[in-house]
Amino acid sequence: MTTRSCPCGRSEAYEACCGRYHSGAAVAPTAEALMRSRYCAFVRGDAGYLLRTWHPRTRPERLDLDPRMRWTGLEILATGDGSAFHSSGTVTFRASCRGGSLHERSRFERVDGAWVYVDGEFLDQ
């Protein structure tokens, strides 16, 4: 049996990578790890995880994901702060999908010690 690597682009299996964050067994230790896990949640259609990891002041009441959207890859282009020693950070990434890509600089903050997504700025639009 072959284990497929996590959709976030890491070589680990989903369960050992983003799956542990999605299940609640662990929390993302960095802004980049949270970004990767959120991308993976988009791939898997896990709106609940996306809402749970969204900052309370910017989180929408609900999130309707398009089941026809097919995400095909994530490339982390840059990170700023966002480690265990920071209270905020940024991750610039390109997420590819059938028919195009999304280039964004996302902002993250810690809330009660856990990283959450605040908002993002679309680049190259």
C-alpha positions in Angstrom: 0.0 0.0 0.0 1.4 3.4 -0.9 0.7 6.4 1.2 0.0 9.6 -0.7 1.8 12.8 0.4 -0.2 15.6 2.0 -2.0 18.0 -0.4 -0.1 20.9 1.2 3.0 19.8 -0.6 5.0 18.2 2.2 6.2 14.7 1.7 4.5 13.3 4.8 1.2 11.5 4.6 -1.9 13.6 5.2 -2.6 12.0 8.7 0.9 12.8 9.9 0.9 16.3 8.4 -2.2 18.5 8.1 -4.6 15.7 9.1 -3.4 16.1 12.8 -4.4 19.8 12.7 -7.7 19.1 11.0 -8.6 16.4 13.6 -7.6 18.6 16.5 -4.9 16.2 17.7 -2.4 19.1 17.3 -2.3 22.8 16.5 -0.2 24.4 13.8 3.0 25.6 15.4 3.7 28.4 12.8 1.8 30.7 10.5 3.2 28.7 7.6 2.0 25.4 9.0 -1.4 26.9 9.5 -1.4 28.3 5.9 -0.5 24.8 4.6 -3.3 23.2 6.7 -5.8 25.7 5.5 -4.9 25.1 1.9 -5.3 21.4 2.6 -8.7 22.1 4.1 -9.7 23.9 0.9 -8.6 20.8 -1.1 -10.6 18.5 1.1 -13.7 20.8 1.4 -13.3 21.2 5.2 -15.2 24.5 5.8 -15.4 23.8 9.5 -11.6 23.8 9.9 -11.3 26.9 7.8 -13.8 28.7 10.1 -12.2 27.5 13.3 -8.8 28.8 12.2 -10.1 32.2 11.1 -9.7 35.2 13.4 -12.9 36.0 15.2 -12.9 39.6 14.1 -12.7 38.8 10.4 -14.4 35.4 10.2 -17.5 35.1 8.1 -20.6 33.6 9.6 -20.5 30.8 7.1 -18.3 29.5 4.2 -19.7 27.9 1.1 -17.1 26.0 -0.8 -17.6 25.2 -4.4 -17.4 21.4 -4.6 -16.3 21.7 -8.3 -13.1 23.7 -7.4 -10.0 21.5 -7.9 -6.9 22.8 -6.1 -3.8 21.3 -7.7 -0.8 22.7 -5.8 0.6 25.1 -3.2 3.9 27.0 -3.5 5.1 29.0 -0.4 6.9 32.1 -1.8 7.8 33.9 1.4 7.2 34.1 5.1 7.6 36.9 7.5 7.7 36.2 11.2 5.1 33.7 12.2 7.3 31.4 14.3 6.8 30.3 17.9 8.5 33.5 19.0 6.1 35.8 17.2 2.5 37.0 17.7 1.9 37.8 14.1 3.2 36.7 10.7 2.7 36.7 6.9 2.8 34.0 4.3 3.0 34.8 0.6 1.9 31.9 -1.5 0.5 30.7 -4.9 -2.2 28.2 -4.9 -2.9 26.6 -8.2 -6.2 25.3 -9.4 -7.7 24.0 -12.6 -7.8 27.1 -14.8 -5.6 29.4 -12.9 -4.0 30.3 -9.6 -4.4 32.5 -6.5 -1.4 34.6 -5.4 -1.9 36.1 -1.9 -0.1 37.5 1.0 -2.0 36.2 4.1 -1.8 37.7 7.6 -1.9 35.6 10.7 -2.1 36.3 14.4 -2.2 34.3 17.6 -5.4 34.1 19.5 -5.2 32.3 22.9 -1.8 30.9 21.7 -3.1 29.4 18.5 -2.4 30.8 15.0 -5.4 32.0 13.0 -5.9 33.5 9.6 -6.7 37.3 9.7 -7.0 38.3 6.1 -5.1 38.4 2.8 -4.0 40.7 0.0 -4.4 39.4 -3.5 -1.2 39.9 -5.6 -0.9 40.0 -9.4 -4.6 40.7 -9.9 
